[in-house]
Amino acid sequence: MPGEIVEHQAHAIGHAAVLLADRGVLLAGDMLSDVLIPLLDPRRPGQVGAYETALDRLGQAARHVDVLVPGHGAVAEGPEVAARLAADHAYIDALRRGEEPVDARLGPDWLPIHQSNLEQARRPM
């Protein structure tokens, strides 16, 4: 398959995205969703940093695309690709600062996952 694997250590062990630069498409796996908040893997330490690194890697890849296909939620096109990256960065940045994120995706169904994310962010690495 033509494309480049964008491997990272965020979300889950062995997680990766696929960049199809010649087609202008990034297949993001379980990242950059418009309906899911970032999900930190509770089994592994340092997930806030791993997520930041993953977002940086995905941001580099996204410079070559017009279309983002997440594993959950709607496909993003054009400026919405950068908006997805910005939303995940803002959520992770708030966790890093120990603040409550302001995120439209953070509804009642996601509070248990969000609580787990907050606890992980507070743990020493």
DRENDO-1510 file (C-alpha; in Angstrom, 1 decimal, always signed):
<recs>
REC; n; res; u; v; w
REC; 1; MET; +0.0; +0.0; +0.0 .
REC; 2; PRO; +1.4; +3.4; -0.8 .
REC; 3; GLY; +1.8; +5.6; +2.2 .
REC; 4; GLU; +3.8; +6.3; +5.3 .
REC; 5; ILE; +3.2; +4.9; +8.7 .
REC; 6; VAL; +3.1; +7.7; +11.4 .
REC; 7; GLU; +3.9; +5.6; +14.5 .
REC; 8; HIS; +3.5; +7.1; +18.0 .
REC; 9; GLN; +3.0; +6.0; +21.6 .
REC; 10; ALA; -0.3; +7.8; +22.4 .
REC; 11; HIS; -3.7; +6.3; +22.9 .
REC; 12; ALA; -2.8; +2.6; +22.8 .
REC; 13; ILE; +0.2; +0.3; +22.4 .
REC; 14; GLY; +1.1; +0.0; +18.7 .
REC; 15; HIS; -1.1; +2.9; +17.6 .
REC; 16; ALA; -0.3; +4.6; +14.3 .
REC; 17; ALA; -1.7; +6.7; +11.5 .
REC; 18; VAL; -1.2; +6.3; +7.8 .
REC; 19; LEU; -0.2; +9.3; +5.6 .
REC; 20; LEU; -1.3; +9.0; +2.0 .
REC; 21; ALA; +0.5; +12.2; +0.9 .
REC; 22; ASP; +0.0; +11.5; -2.8 .
REC; 23; ARG; -3.7; +11.5; -2.2 .
REC; 24; GLY; -3.7; +14.3; +0.4 .
REC; 25; VAL; -5.3; +12.0; +3.1 .
REC; 26; LEU; -4.3; +11.2; +6.7 .
REC; 27; LEU; -5.9; +8.1; +8.2 .
REC; 28; ALA; -5.6; +9.0; +11.9 .
REC; 29; GLY; -6.8; +5.9; +13.7 .
REC; 30; ASP; -8.4; +6.7; +17.1 .
REC; 31; MET; -7.0; +10.2; +17.2 .
REC; 32; LEU; -8.2; +13.7; +16.0 .
REC; 33; SER; -11.9; +12.9; +16.4 .
REC; 34; ASP; -14.6; +15.5; +16.4 .
REC; 35; VAL; -16.7; +13.4; +18.9 .
REC; 36; LEU; -14.1; +11.8; +21.2 .
REC; 37; ILE; -11.8; +13.4; +23.6 .
REC; 38; PRO; -8.2; +12.3; +23.6 .
REC; 39; LEU; -8.0; +8.9; +25.4 .
REC; 40; LEU; -4.9; +8.3; +27.4 .
REC; 41; ASP; -3.8; +4.7; +28.0 .
REC; 42; PRO; -4.2; +4.1; +31.7 .
REC; 43; ARG; -1.8; +1.1; +31.6 .
REC; 44; ARG; +1.2; +3.2; +30.6 .
REC; 45; PRO; +2.9; +6.2; +32.4 .
REC; 46; GLY; +3.8; +9.4; +30.6 .
REC; 47; GLN; +0.8; +9.4; +28.3 .
REC; 48; VAL; +0.3; +13.2; +28.4 .
REC; 49; GLY; +3.8; +13.6; +27.0 .
REC; 50; ALA; +3.3; +10.8; +24.5 .
REC; 51; TYR; +0.1; +12.4; +23.3 .
REC; 52; GLU; +1.8; +15.7; +22.9 .
REC; 53; THR; +4.5; +14.0; +20.8 .
REC; 54; ALA; +1.9; +12.2; +18.8 .
REC; 55; LEU; +0.0; +15.4; +18.0 .
REC; 56; ASP; +3.3; +17.0; +16.9 .
REC; 57; ARG; +3.9; +14.0; +14.5 .
REC; 58; LEU; +0.4; +14.1; +13.2 .
REC; 59; GLY; +0.6; +17.8; +12.8 .
REC; 60; GLN; +3.7; +17.3; +10.6 .
REC; 61; ALA; +1.8; +14.8; +8.5 .
REC; 62; ALA; -1.3; +16.9; +8.3 .
REC; 63; ARG; +0.7; +19.6; +6.5 .
REC; 64; HIS; +0.6; +17.3; +3.5 .
REC; 65; VAL; -3.1; +16.6; +3.5 .
REC; 66; ASP; -6.5; +18.2; +2.8 .
REC; 67; VAL; -8.5; +15.3; +4.3 .
REC; 68; LEU; -8.4; +13.7; +7.7 .
REC; 69; VAL; -10.1; +10.4; +8.3 .
REC; 70; PRO; -10.4; +9.6; +12.0 .
REC; 71; GLY; -11.4; +6.2; +13.4 .
REC; 72; HIS; -14.5; +7.8; +15.0 .
REC; 73; GLY; -16.5; +10.8; +14.0 .
REC; 74; ALA; -16.7; +12.8; +10.8 .
REC; 75; VAL; -14.1; +13.2; +8.1 .
REC; 76; ALA; -12.4; +16.6; +8.3 .
REC; 77; GLU; -11.5; +18.6; +5.2 .
REC; 78; GLY; -9.5; +21.8; +4.7 .
REC; 79; PRO; -9.2; +24.1; +7.7 .
REC; 80; GLU; -11.1; +21.6; +9.9 .
REC; 81; VAL; -7.9; +19.4; +9.9 .
REC; 82; ALA; -6.0; +22.1; +11.7 .
REC; 83; ALA; -9.0; +22.7; +14.0 .
REC; 84; ARG; -9.0; +19.0; +15.1 .
REC; 85; LEU; -5.3; +19.2; +15.9 .
REC; 86; ALA; -5.9; +22.5; +17.9 .
REC; 87; ALA; -8.7; +21.0; +19.9 .
REC; 88; ASP; -6.7; +18.0; +20.9 .
REC; 89; HIS; -3.7; +20.2; +21.7 .
REC; 90; ALA; -5.9; +22.5; +23.9 .
REC; 91; TYR; -7.3; +19.5; +25.8 .
REC; 92; ILE; -3.8; +18.0; +26.4 .
REC; 93; ASP; -2.4; +21.4; +27.3 .
REC; 94; ALA; -5.1; +21.9; +29.9 .
REC; 95; LEU; -4.3; +18.5; +31.4 .
REC; 96; ARG; -0.6; +19.4; +31.6 .
REC; 97; ARG; -1.4; +22.6; +33.4 .
REC; 98; GLY; -3.8; +20.9; +35.8 .
REC; 99; GLU; -6.7; +22.9; +34.5 .
REC; 100; GLU; -10.2; +21.8; +33.4 .
REC; 101; PRO; -10.3; +21.7; +29.6 .
REC; 102; VAL; -13.0; +23.7; +27.8 .
REC; 103; ASP; -14.0; +21.2; +25.1 .
REC; 104; ALA; -17.3; +20.8; +23.3 .
REC; 105; ARG; -16.7; +17.0; +23.0 .
REC; 106; LEU; -16.6; +16.7; +26.8 .
REC; 107; GLY; -20.1; +15.6; +27.6 .
REC; 108; PRO; -21.6; +13.5; +30.4 .
REC; 109; ASP; -20.7; +10.2; +28.6 .
REC; 110; TRP; -17.0; +11.1; +28.6 .
REC; 111; LEU; -16.7; +12.1; +32.3 .
REC; 112; PRO; -15.3; +8.8; +33.4 .
REC; 113; ILE; -12.6; +8.8; +30.7 .
REC; 114; HIS; -11.9; +12.4; +31.4 .
REC; 115; GLN; -11.5; +11.7; +35.1 .
REC; 116; SER; -9.0; +8.9; +34.2 .
REC; 117; ASN; -7.1; +11.4; +32.0 .
REC; 118; LEU; -7.0; +13.9; +34.8 .
REC; 119; GLU; -5.6; +11.4; +37.2 .
REC; 120; GLN; -2.9; +10.3; +34.8 .
REC; 121; ALA; -1.9; +13.8; +34.1 .
REC; 122; ARG; -1.4; +14.4; +37.9 .
REC; 123; ARG; +0.8; +11.3; +38.3 .
REC; 124; PRO; +4.5; +11.8; +38.4 .
REC; 125; MET; +6.3; +10.2; +35.4 .
</recs>
